[in-house]
Amino acid sequence: MNSALEQLPQLAAIFRGIKAGKHWCFGDPEYDDLNGVLFERYQAFFAQLDLNLHRDVRGFIFATSDDDDYKGSDSITRFVVFTAVWVDAIADAGEDIGKTLFTPNQIIADLPHFAADSHRRSLKQVGIENVTDLAATLRSLERLGFVEMDGSGRFSLRVSFHRLLDVCRDAATAPDASSAPPDVGAEPNGTEDASA
């Protein structure tokens, strides 16, 4: 194991990130190491642990697993519903989805999530009932590398948020979308902070 640590200098930090469901983008301390010449070595190392390291062409890195201990959780379901409702609300308003989602420095209180009754019902099912809950969800997304918060009620999406959009798209086109929880990353069940 010591030789792996010497050859893969960010191994411990990346493994902790994988266990938490982290998605790395440009600007993260581990991103350069992961995205550089060592990517294949990291990929081979984590494959031994049944963890699949992915480098997305849009500029982020994440891990998945076929292990049932790493499949879906209440927090992942909450993130996907949060995202799907947001996309639906933007579409209902006739706005450009990509441009609107990735607008920098958005104000949490201005999000359109509660504009429609159907959206409020969907969000309530996953424990999002008010702006405070939206902010808590965004803080959880920040810990996983999807969002950057500024501490004053504003946030910006990071490129890794595309992963949640992919999961929403895949869920919408799946033959039986209700049969299995989404696989956003390698987050073990029960590791999400319950206070989020």
ABEGO torsion letter per residue (X at the ends): XAAAAAABAAAAAAAAAAAAGBBBBBGBAAAAAAABAAAAAAAAAAAAAGBBBBBBAAGBBBBBBABAAABEBAAAAAAAAAAAAAAAAAAAAGBBAAAAAABBGBBAAABAAAABAAAAAAAAAAGBABAAAAAAAAAAAAAAGABBBAGAGBBBBBAAAAAAAAAAAAAAABABAAABBBBABBBBBGABBAAX
